[in-house]
C-alpha cells in the first residue's frame, strides 16, 4: 500500500525511502519473506541487538547473560535478534490477527463473549503485567485484546494506568500471593479479586484446548507466548511443567480465565 501511495518525480540523487524497525520473533512472519529472504539492490537490511547498545548497565547485561546460560534458545531470538520460533512451546494454538471487538461483525460472530482480565504483580526486576482478554464459550476462542507491561509501578500507578487505558470498570483476577496489593487496589476503587491459583497444569491444559487470537498491539504477549516453553530436568528431558521465566502475561492470562475453567469437574 505504501509503494502504491508514494510515487512521483524527485530531484536527482533523491529517492523515496521507508525505514521499518521491528523486533523479529517468528521466522514465518511476512517481513522475513519480503525483506530478508529476497533482498534486492533497493533494500538495506541490518540486525541490531543488545550488544550494540552502549547505554545498558551491568544489570541489563546480566539479564542476557543469565538467559544465555539457562535458556539459550530464547537468547538466540530475544538476545541476539535471530529469527526463529522456539521449539517445545507450551502454546502452539495461537496466531496474531487484527480484530475489533466493537465492530458489528465481530459482535454478531461472537454473541457470548466474556471478559477475562488478569493481573500479575511486579516492580523492580519483573514487570507488572495485565492481560485484557475475551473468551468465546461457543467457538472456544480466546481473544487477547490489550496489555499492560511495565516495571516500577506502585499499586496506585497500576490503578491509574488501567484507568487511562479504559479498563477502570473491568473485574481483574490478580496473583493471590500479594493480598496486601489486592486490598490496596480495592481501596483505590479497582474491581479486583484474588486468583485461586490452582495447579498451573490444569489451567495450561484448559487453555491448550482453545484457540488464542492475539491483537498485533500486544507485542509483549506475543514475545512471551512465542518463547513460553516446557522445562527440562537435569538430564535435558522435557518435563510436564512450563519454564518459570518471562511468563508474566502467561500467568495473567491464566488468572483472568480462571472463572471460565472447569477442573476435574473443576473448581472454577
Secondary structure by P-SEA (a helix, b strand, c coil): cccccccccccccbbbbbbbbbbbccccccccccccccccccbbbbbbcccccccccaaaaaaaaaaaaccccccccccccccccccccccccbbbbbbbcccaaaaaaccbbbbbbbbbbbcccccbbbbbccccccccbbbbccccccccccaaaaaaaaaaaccccbbbbcccccaaaaaaaaaaccbbbbbccccaaaaaaaaaabbbbbcccaaaaaaaaaabbbbbcccccccccccccccaaaaaaaaaaccccccccccc
